[in-house]
Amino acid sequence: MRKSINKMVGYRVAAALISVVLFSVVTTVNIMRIKAAEAENAGAFALLNRAQSAEAAHYKWSSGLSNALYAGKEFTGSIDPTTCVLGKWLYGEAGTEDEKILSLRAQMEPLHKALHESATEVLEMLETNPARAQSYYQETIQANLTTLVGLLEQVVEEGSAISEKSMATVQSITLLMNILCPICLVVALACLLSLVQYVLRRVVRPILEITRNTAPLQEGRLNLEMGRYGNNELGDLSSTLEKSMAQVHGYVQDLNAVMDGMLALDYIDGSNFFLLGASQGGFVSSYVAAKRPDDVKALMLLFPAYALQDDCWERHGSIENIPETESLMNNTLGAIYSQDAMSFDIYDVIGGYKGDVLICHGDKDDLVDLSYSERAVEVYEHAELKVIKGAGHGFQGKPLRESLVEFLQAHTN
């Protein structure tokens, strides 16, 4: 069963991302829940303080009113129901969304207002009828105060319950985080380790082995034993390289056979054996001369097509993307053409020829840029580049003939 590297790596990356996102979501949600519970607890705590302070303040308020009625002291308490601690809460922000507390707040508001207003009434009554004022204080004001304090006690109880509930929520969330976060973290680490292990075993190691096995190409050796690296893209690459180089090796053997046959002929002067190649023929001649430097007296290259390898890489991007057939310059080519071209670098090979080289190239060549031949001159030890002014690709004419004749005459024994 084929196991695509893209899919296997994709699955592991997706699993790692999902686990990391899950870990982040779990952590973020629980932190937000803890903050909400802490805010609720802070609100309940503030409500408790307010209720307890209001209860103490109104007991003090009642005591001051009693001293005014029974001991003749001046009453300094508040008559305005909006200025005391409880009044500020009743007529301001509730600070809670608890329905029970809001209901108690609604019950306290008219009672609290009546309590403060009764202070004015009882003090006026004290001036005309002290006994009646004292009786009103005991029967009405004290009764209202007792009812108000009872409601405040219920607020305190409910606030305490909210505080305990919020603290319990914080504890349960903290416990849940202590359980879930390590689990999510372990899952995320497991996914990441699986990804790293897969990449190291199934990608990095095979690539290193392929690199090591193709190193002989730099020395011009074409017999490769690539091995297999699984039923995946790297396995396909290994197989393609092996087949391509076997085909190239076959071409070289054919060319060597032709040269051997010609050199064996009596009328062939082996000491004056030249190779001349134009365009892609120049590419092939460069390669063969590097492989058989002792058999080639000198090398003549006309606008050599050193650009064909870059062209193949630009068209396909990788060996795996090469189609079975392709159309190039009105010719239908098989996959082996681009596979061969992309299997090595010609500049790593041609330096093996140490003899004299003549390269003729036009400065108006729009098929193979002049820079490719300029680079070749830097690689060869003894090379001359003749730039034909105004010439394109595939040029002929007197300047070319004169250059070739002059070079042959200079190198013929």
Residue, then its C-alpha position, 0 to 999 in steps of 0.5 A: m500500500r502506497k504511503s505518500i510522504n505528503k499525506m503522512v506528514g500532513y496527518r502528523v502536522a494536523a494532529a500536532l496542530i489540533s492537539v496544540v489548539l486543543f491545549s490552548v483552548v482548554t487552558t484559555v477557557n478554564i482561565m476565563r472561567i476562573k477569572a469569571a468565578e473570581a470576579e463573582n467572588a469579589g462581587a459577593f465579598a463586596l456585597l457582604n461588606r456592604a450589607q454588614s456595614a449597612e446593618a451596623a450603620h442602621y443600628k447606630w442610626s437607631s441608637g442615635l434616634s433613641n438617645a434623642l427621644y429618651a435622653g434629649k440628645e441631638f440626633t445627628g443621623s441621616i434623614d436622606p435615604t440616599t446618603c447612607v451606605l445602604g442607600k447608595w447601594l439601593y439607589g446605585e449599581a446593584g453589583t450582582e445579577d443574582e435574582k434573590i438578592l435583587s428581589l431582596r433589594a427591591q423589598m428593602e428600598p421602600l422600607h429603607k426610605a420610610l425608615h429615614e423619613s420617619a426620623t423627621e416625623v418622630l422628631e417633630m412629634l417629640e416637640t409636642n407629644p414625647a410619649r407618643a413619639q416614644s411609642y411611635y419609635q418602639e412600634t413603628i421605627q423599631a419594627n421597620l428596622t427589625t424587618l430591614v435588618g432581617l432582609l440584610e441578613q438574608v442578603v448576607e446569607e445569599g452573598s456567603a452562598i455565592s462566595e462559597k459557590s464561586m470558590a468551589t467553582v475555582q477549586s473544581i476548575t483548577l482541579l480540572m486544569n491539573i488533569l486536562c492540561p498534562i493530558c493535552l500537553v502529553v498528546a501534543l508532545a506525542c504528535l510532535l515527536s511522531l512528526v519529528q521521528y517520521v521526518l527523520r526516519r522517512v525523509v531525512r535519512p533517505i535523502l542523506e542516503i540518496t545524496r551519498n549514493t549519487a555522489p559518484l555522478q560528480e566524478g562522472r560515474l553513471n553506474l548507480e545502485m540507489g536501493r529502495y526507500g519505501n513506497n512513497e515519493l522518495g522511493d519514486l525519486s530513487s527509482t527514477l534516478e536509477k533508471s535515468m542514469a542507466q539510460v544515460h550510461g547506455y548512451v555513453q556506452d553507445l558513443n564509446a563504441v562508435m569512437d572505438g570503432m572509428l579509432a580501430l580503422d586504419y585510415i583514422d589518425g587516432s592522434n588527431f581525433f577531434l570532437l565537434g558538436a553544436s547545440q545539444g551535440g556540443f553538450v554531448s561532446s563535452y561529456v564524452a571528451a571528459k570521459r575519454p580525454d586521452d582519445v580526444k585531441a581537441l574539442m570544438l563546441l558551437f553554441p553548446a546547449y548547457a542551458l538545457q538542464d536549467d530549462c528542464w528544472e524550470r519546466h518541471g521543478s522536480i524529477e517527480n513532476i516530469p510527464e511521460t511525454e512533452s512537446l519541446m521545439n516541435n518535437t515530442l520527447g519522452a520522460i527520459y530526456s528531462q530525467d537524464a538532463m536533471s540527473f547531474d550537473i554538466y559543469d561538474v563533469i566537463g572539467g575532466y577534459k584537460g585539452d584545448v577547447l574552442i567555444c564559438h557562441g553568438d552574443k544575440d543567442d536567445l535560446v542559450d545565453l552567452s553566459y553559459s559558455e562564459r561559465a564553461v570557459e572558467v571550468y575548462e583549464h584550456a579554453e578559448l571563447k570566440v564571441i560572434k557579434g550579432a549571431g544568434h543560435g545555430f549560426q553559420g558563415k565565414p567567421l565560424r568557418e575561419s575560426l574552426v579551420e584556424f583551430l584545426q590547423a593549430h592542433t593538427n600534427 
